[in-house]
Amino acid sequence: MSDFDRNYAAPGTSPFGRAATRDAAAVDAGLRAYMLKIYNYMTIGLAITGFAALGVYMWAVTGDPTLAAKSATGASIAMKSGQYLTPFGYTMFVSPVKWLFILAPLVMVFAISFGINRLRPATAQMLFWAFSALMGISLSSIFLVYTHTSIVRVFFITAATFGALSLYGYTTRRDLSGMGSFLMMGLFGIIIASLVNLFLASTMLQFIVSVVGVLVFAGLTAWDTQRLKNEYIYEYSGAGGDVAERAAISGALSLYLNFINLFTLLLQLLGQKE
């Protein structure tokens, strides 16, 4: 499954054929274990995100108006009919504290990305779990905006799409490296357009950003998967345990971010609002 040409390793074609075959098989086995570790880290991160988002939401809302946060006039703060914000929910979704949890994941992902090579694997792993939890807290408001059924539906659509794209990136013989710079330009364009739309609040611009964003993160999923595969083959197959472990955590973070962004953008396009 690796990119090596195994023709050179056919027994009998050279005096080194059997050794080369064993080397290629070892690289293949190492590659499978490495990619499985990346997907396991990513899956655990997504699970932490999901539980954190659901936990915050359940703690933030109540059906009992006596337990709800009160406005300045003393009225219970309602999100919709029969659903009220608790004092905790008011803090998380209305008060200025919400910006802390909106911006904290962004700060943390840069800290992990740029500092990963100086961290012990156990520390990097704990930071990844903490980042996943913060991301879940940041995303918990989707339960107030979209129906729970549509959230679940879009999640499974995202999972199927992500799986297919990642499988393509892993198995294709086409070199996707040329897509990298183009996709990064698209990513920066999405970020800039999203920031501009915070002030414009344009529905049309938001729709365009969502559509383009889905295409960009779809491409990044396949591109990142192939990149991670090639990095192992050409850089980490003979590296020590800590180096490969940090690389796996970094790779899991890349794929995790692709999944989360793909999910939120598809939710904007396909989600049914309350």
C-alpha positions in Angstrom: 0.0 0.0 0.0 3.0 2.3 0.1 4.4 4.2 -2.8 7.4 2.0 -3.2 7.9 0.2 -6.5 8.0 -3.4 -5.5 9.3 -4.6 -8.9 12.8 -4.2 -7.6 12.0 -6.5 -4.7 10.9 -9.5 -6.6 12.9 -12.6 -5.5 15.4 -13.6 -8.1 15.6 -10.2 -9.7 18.7 -9.2 -7.7 20.8 -10.7 -5.0 19.1 -8.2 -2.6 15.6 -9.1 -3.6 14.5 -11.0 -0.5 15.9 -8.3 1.9 14.3 -5.6 -0.2 11.0 -7.4 0.0 11.3 -7.7 3.8 12.1 -4.0 4.0 9.1 -3.0 1.9 6.8 -5.2 4.0 8.2 -3.7 7.2 7.5 -0.2 5.8 4.0 -1.2 4.8 3.3 -2.6 8.2 4.7 0.5 9.9 2.7 2.8 7.6 -0.6 1.0 8.4 0.1 1.2 12.2 1.1 4.9 11.9 -2.1 5.8 9.9 -4.2 3.8 12.3 -2.7 5.7 15.2 -3.6 9.0 13.5 -7.2 7.9 12.9 -7.5 6.7 16.5 -6.2 10.0 17.9 -8.6 11.9 15.6 -11.6 9.7 16.5 -10.9 10.1 20.2 -10.6 13.9 19.7 -13.9 14.0 17.9 -15.6 11.9 20.7 -14.3 14.4 23.3 -15.5 17.3 21.2 -19.0 15.7 20.9 -19.4 14.9 24.6 -18.1 18.4 25.6 -20.5 20.1 23.2 -23.5 18.0 24.4 -22.5 18.4 28.1 -22.3 22.2 27.9 -25.6 22.3 26.0 -27.4 20.1 28.6 -26.0 22.2 31.4 -26.8 25.5 29.6 -30.6 25.0 29.0 -33.5 24.0 31.2 -37.3 23.5 30.7 -37.9 24.9 34.2 -38.3 28.7 34.2 -37.5 28.9 37.9 -34.0 27.6 37.2 -33.4 30.0 34.3 -31.2 33.1 34.2 -33.0 36.3 34.8 -32.9 39.5 32.7 -32.7 42.9 34.2 -36.4 43.0 34.5 -36.5 39.7 36.3 -38.0 37.7 33.4 -36.6 34.2 32.6 -34.3 34.3 29.5 -35.8 32.0 26.9 -34.1 30.7 23.8 -37.3 29.3 22.4 -40.7 28.1 23.5 -40.3 26.0 26.6 -36.5 26.3 26.7 -34.6 28.7 28.9 -31.0 29.5 29.5 -29.6 28.7 32.9 -27.1 31.1 34.5 -24.4 28.9 33.2 -25.9 29.1 29.7 -26.1 32.8 29.9 -22.5 33.0 30.8 -21.5 30.7 27.9 -23.7 32.0 25.1 -24.6 35.6 26.0 -22.1 37.2 28.3 -18.6 38.4 27.0 -17.1 35.2 28.4 -18.4 33.5 25.2 -15.6 35.1 23.3 -13.0 33.4 25.5 -14.3 30.0 24.4 -14.7 31.1 20.8 -11.1 32.3 20.5 -9.3 29.9 22.9 -9.3 27.0 20.4 -7.8 29.2 17.7 -5.0 30.3 20.0 -4.4 26.7 21.3 -4.2 25.1 17.8 -1.5 27.6 16.8 0.4 26.8 20.0 0.2 23.1 19.4 1.1 23.3 15.8 4.2 25.5 16.2 5.3 23.9 19.5 4.7 20.2 18.8 8.4 19.5 18.1 9.5 20.8 21.5 6.8 18.8 23.5 7.0 15.4 24.9 4.5 13.1 23.2 2.5 12.7 26.4 2.2 16.5 26.8 1.3 16.9 23.1 -1.4 14.3 23.5 -2.9 15.9 26.6 -2.9 19.3 24.8 -4.7 17.7 21.9 -7.4 16.3 24.2 -7.7 19.7 25.9 -8.0 21.4 22.5 -10.7 18.9 21.5 -12.7 19.7 24.6 -12.4 23.5 24.0 -13.6 23.0 20.5 -16.6 21.1 21.8 -17.4 23.9 24.2 -17.1 26.4 21.3 -19.4 24.3 19.1 -22.0 23.7 21.8 -24.2 26.6 20.5 -25.1 24.6 17.4 -27.6 22.7 19.6 -29.4 26.0 20.1 -29.5 26.9 16.4 -30.1 23.6 14.5 -32.4 20.7 15.2 -30.8 17.8 16.8 -31.9 15.4 14.1 -30.2 17.6 11.4 -27.0 17.8 13.5 -26.9 14.0 13.6 -27.7 13.6 9.9 -25.0 16.1 8.9 -22.5 14.4 11.1 -23.0 11.1 9.4 -22.9 12.8 6.0 -19.6 14.4 7.0 -18.2 11.1 8.3 -19.0 9.3 5.1 -17.6 12.2 3.0 -14.5 12.4 5.0 -13.9 8.7 5.0 -14.2 8.5 1.2 -11.9 11.5 0.6 -9.3 10.2 3.1 -9.4 6.8 1.5 -8.9 8.4 -1.9 -5.9 10.4 -0.7 -4.4 7.2 0.8 -4.9 4.9 -2.2 -4.5 7.2 -5.2 -1.3 7.1 -7.3 -2.0 10.6 -8.4 0.4 13.2 -6.9 -1.8 15.6 -5.0 1.1 17.8 -3.8 0.4 20.4 -6.4 -3.0 21.1 -4.9 -1.5 22.2 -1.6 -0.7 25.8 -2.4 -4.0 26.3 -4.2 -6.0 24.9 -1.3 -4.1 27.1 1.2 -4.9 30.1 -0.9 -8.5 29.1 -0.8 -8.4 28.6 3.0 -7.0 32.1 3.6 -9.7 33.4 1.2 -12.4 31.7 3.3 -11.0 33.1 6.5 -10.8 36.7 5.1 -14.4 36.4 3.7 -15.7 35.1 7.0 -14.2 37.9 8.9 -15.6 40.5 6.5 -19.0 38.8 6.8 -19.0 39.3 10.5 -19.6 43.0 9.7 -21.7 42.6 6.5 -23.9 39.7 7.8 -24.6 38.8 4.1 -26.6 35.6 3.6 -25.4 35.3 0.1 -21.7 35.7 1.1 -22.2 33.2 3.9 -23.6 30.7 1.4 -20.7 31.3 -1.0 -18.2 30.8 1.8 -19.9 27.6 2.9 -19.9 26.1 -0.6 -16.3 27.1 -1.3 -15.2 26.0 2.2 -16.7 22.5 1.7 -14.7 22.2 -1.6 -11.5 23.4 0.0 -11.7 21.2 3.1 -12.7 18.2 0.9 -9.5 18.8 -1.1 -7.5 19.3 2.1 -8.7 16.0 3.5 -7.4 14.0 0.5 -4.2 16.1 0.3 -3.4 15.9 4.0 -3.9 12.1 4.0 -1.5 11.6 1.1 0.9 14.1 2.7 0.9 12.1 6.0 1.4 8.9 4.2 4.4 10.2 2.2 5.9 11.8 5.3 5.9 8.5 7.1 7.5 6.7 4.1 10.2 9.2 3.4 10.8 10.7 6.9 9.4 8.8 9.8 9.7 5.1 8.9 13.1 4.9 10.4 12.6 7.6 13.1 12.5 7.0 16.8 9.4 6.5 18.8 9.0 10.1 20.1 9.4 11.6 16.7 6.9 9.4 15.1 4.5 9.8 18.0 4.6 13.6 17.7 4.1 13.3 14.0 1.0 11.1 14.5 -0.5 13.6 16.9 0.2 16.5 14.5 -1.3 14.5 11.7 -4.4 13.7 13.8 -4.8 17.4 14.5 -4.7 18.2 10.8 -7.3 15.6 9.9 -9.4 16.5 13.0 -9.5 20.2 11.8 -10.5 19.2 8.3 -13.4 17.0 9.7 -14.6 19.8 12.1 -14.6 22.4 9.4 -16.2 20.2 6.9 -18.9 19.4 9.4 -19.7 23.0 10.4 -19.8 24.1 6.7 -22.1 21.3 5.7 -24.3 22.1 8.7 -24.6 25.6 7.5 -25.7 24.3 4.1 -27.8 21.3 5.1 -28.7 21.9 8.7 -32.4 22.6 9.6 -32.7 25.5 12.0 -34.9 25.5 15.1 
